[in-house]
Structure formats: C-alpha cells, structure tokens
C-alpha cells in the first residue's frame, strides 16, 4: 500500500505558498487548477479532490435514479434502503474530503484511501 502522507516529496516553499488554495479546493474543486496550476502541491490536491468528486457524483446519480424507479413501482422499503446507503456513502466521502482539506491547510499531502494513487490530472502523482 502506498504511503499515506507524502509531504516530504514537495518543495517546502511550494507547500507554504499554496496550502491555502489547496485546502480551499475541497470547497471549490477547480480553484487549485485555475489559481495555482504550476504548483505540484496544488495539483496533487486537485487530483485528490477529483478522486472524491467523481465517485460522489456517480453514486448520488445512480442512487437517485434507483430510488426514483423504486418509488414509482411502490417499493418504498427498498427505495429507503437504497437512499440510506447512498447517503451513508456520501457522508463517508464527505468525511474523507474534510480530513484531506484540513491536511492541505496544514501543508500535508495525504492520499485518499484506496484510490489516492490514481492519476486524473496530469503531473499530479508522477513524482511518486
């Protein structure tokens, strides 16, 4: 398993200069890419943000469609279970996002559990 906190792989000046934007990116996901595109630290966090955002959108979409279909067919109990699972997963993703946001504000580079090694944004994980 990959190392979770990889702070030492970034330049200290890059971290200090860009940790605020990297942290704010967990609220406004595109912010690090627009404001601090040249920062490896900001690019790393932008990649981690996308790794959280994509499954969140997909799970919410699928859960909503399934729940709506089940409600339309009068399967309220099953719709409730699907909705509960969707909300539980969304809360878990939100907790991970908050933990990574706090880490970014502290100048730490922590990968998202299980999927943090995946590269979506070019040159965000290539130094590992």
N, C-alpha and C positions, 0 to 999 in steps of 0.2 A: 504494500500500500504506500502511496506517495506521502511525503512529509506534509503535514497539515499547515504549519506556519513556515513560510518560505521568505520571511522578511529579509534575511541576510543576502538574498540574491539581487536585491535592488540597491541602487545608489542612495545613500543617506540624504543627500540634497534633494533628489527626486522625491523621496518619501515625504520629507518635511515640506516641500513646496506644494505637493499635490494631494496630500492626505485629506484635506477638507473637501475638495472636489470629488475624490474617490468615494468618500463617505456619503456625500450628497447624491451621488449617482444611484444609491439604493432607493432614493425617493423619486428622483427624476432620472430614469435609466440611461438616457442618451447624453447626459451632461458631461461625463468624463471624456467621451469620444469627441465632442464638439469643442470643449474648452481646453482640454489638456491632451490632445491627440498624440503628441510626441513623447509623453511620459509613459515609461514602461509600467510604473506602478499604477497609474490611472487606467491603462489598457488592461492590465491584469484584473483589476476590479470591474471594469466594464464587461469583460468576458465572464466573470463570476456572476454578475448581475443578469446577463443574458441566459446563463445556465439555470438560473432560478426563474426567470420570467417566462421562458418558453414552455416548460412543463406546467407552470401555473396557469397560463392561458389555455393550454391544451386540456388540462384536467377540468378546469372550470367550464370550458365549452362542451366537452363530452358529458360531464355530469349534468349540465343544464339540459342538454338535448335528451339524455336518457330519462331524467326526472320528468321533463315535459311529456315525453311519449308515455311514460308510465301513468302519469296523472290523467292523460287523455284516455287511457284504457282502464281507468278506475282502479289501478293498482297502487293505492295510496301508501300502503305499508312499505312496499318495495321502493317506491319513489322517495319515501322518507329515509330509508337506509342508504340509497344512492346519494341523496343530498347530504346526509350526515358524513359519509365517507369523503365526499368532495370537500366539505367544509373542514374536516379534520386534516386532510392533506394540505389544504390551503393554509391553515393555521401553522402546520409544521414548516411549510416553505417560508411563511412569514417570519417565524422564529429564527430560522437559519439566516434569512435576509437581515434581520435586526442584529444578530450576532456578528455577521460579516460587516455590517455598517459600522458598528462600534469598533471592530477591529481595524477598519480602514481609518476611522478618525484617530485611532491610537497609533497609526503608522504601521500596522501589522498587515501581512499578506496571508490570509487564511483561505484555503481552498474550500469550496462547497463539498460536503461529504458525498462520497460515492462517484460524483460526476465532475468534480472540480478539475480534473486533469484534461478534460475535453477542450479543444481549442475551437472557438467560433470566430473570434476576432483575430485576424492575422497578427502575428508577432506578440501575442499576449502571453503565451505559455512556452514560446520556443526556447527560452533560456534555461529550461529545467530538464 
